[in-house]
């Protein structure tokens, strides 16, 4: 299973590359929408990256209630539990 620290580091890298968000702004309690200005199109890009990392399709119901970076980390951790190569 992927560790919280590994996932957070990966999210910081992706969000800097995709959305030009400074990595130090990306904290576990950061709200994707109000703190980081992530919109629905950005969320789709993030979902694509999560699929690449886990090798699994993100279920819409898993991502529907995501609001913070911590929520994203938990979704990825749950997906990686089911992924033997993660």
C-alpha positions as MATLAB code, in Angstrom:
seq = 'XXXXXXXXXXXXXXXXXXXXXXXXXXXXXXXXXXXXXXXXXXXXXXXXXXXXXXXXXXXXXXXXXXXXXXXXXXXXXXXXXXXXXX';
ca = [
       0.000    0.000    0.000;
       1.197    3.513   -0.763;
       2.112    5.604    2.267;
       0.485    8.908    3.090;
       3.848   10.660    2.689;
       4.449    9.110   -0.746;
       0.979   10.071   -1.951;
       1.289   13.632   -0.632;
       4.658   14.046   -2.367;
       3.155   12.703   -5.603;
       0.164   15.064   -5.328;
       2.483   18.032   -4.772;
       4.465   17.091   -7.889;
       1.348   16.608  -10.035;
      -0.321   19.778   -8.850;
       2.791   21.846   -9.433;
       3.162   20.418  -12.957;
      -0.525   20.482  -13.911;
      -1.854   23.546  -12.118;
       1.285   25.559  -11.193;
       0.424   25.381   -7.490;
       3.377   25.894   -5.179;
       4.085   22.592   -3.367;
       4.233   24.239    0.064;
       0.591   25.339   -0.366;
      -0.464   21.704   -0.706;
      -1.116   20.502    2.835;
      -3.350   17.711    4.109;
      -6.010   20.196    5.231;
      -5.889   22.283    2.021;
      -9.283   22.556    0.356;
      -8.991   21.724   -3.327;
     -11.516   24.314   -4.401;
     -11.249   27.267   -2.012;
      -7.546   27.051   -1.056;
      -5.994   25.673   -4.245;
      -8.462   26.925   -6.898;
      -8.883   23.469   -8.433;
     -11.915   23.385  -10.710;
     -13.867   20.465  -12.150;
     -11.664   20.260  -15.263;
      -8.566   20.180  -13.040;
     -10.170   17.420  -10.972;
     -10.522   15.311  -14.127;
      -6.790   15.766  -14.832;
      -6.060   14.703  -11.264;
      -8.240   11.613  -11.654;
      -6.263   10.639  -14.765;
      -3.028   10.863  -12.748;
      -4.540    8.761   -9.960;
      -5.477    6.104  -12.513;
      -1.906    6.088  -13.825;
      -0.549    5.669  -10.284;
      -2.933    2.945   -9.136;
      -3.729    1.269  -12.453;
      -7.416    1.493  -11.563;
     -10.305    3.658  -12.665;
     -11.457    6.114  -10.008;
     -15.088    5.454   -9.166;
     -17.183    8.634   -9.365;
     -18.739    7.883   -5.985;
     -15.252    7.703   -4.420;
     -14.330   11.148   -5.691;
     -17.717   12.837   -5.296;
     -17.143   13.829   -1.668;
     -13.477   14.782   -2.010;
     -12.845   18.281   -0.690;
      -9.332   18.295    0.784;
      -5.921   16.904   -0.058;
      -6.420   14.448    2.808;
      -9.575   13.174    1.096;
      -7.599   12.577   -2.109;
      -4.873   10.761   -0.156;
      -7.473    8.487    1.463;
      -9.064    7.661   -1.912;
      -5.643    6.743   -3.335;
      -4.743    4.685   -0.256;
      -8.023    2.781   -0.481;
      -7.462    2.136   -4.177;
      -3.882    0.994   -3.566;
      -5.054   -1.566   -0.969;
      -6.711   -3.365   -3.845;
      -3.691   -2.949   -6.144;
      -0.992   -5.594   -5.583;
       1.619   -3.730   -7.645;
       1.182   -0.418   -5.768;
];
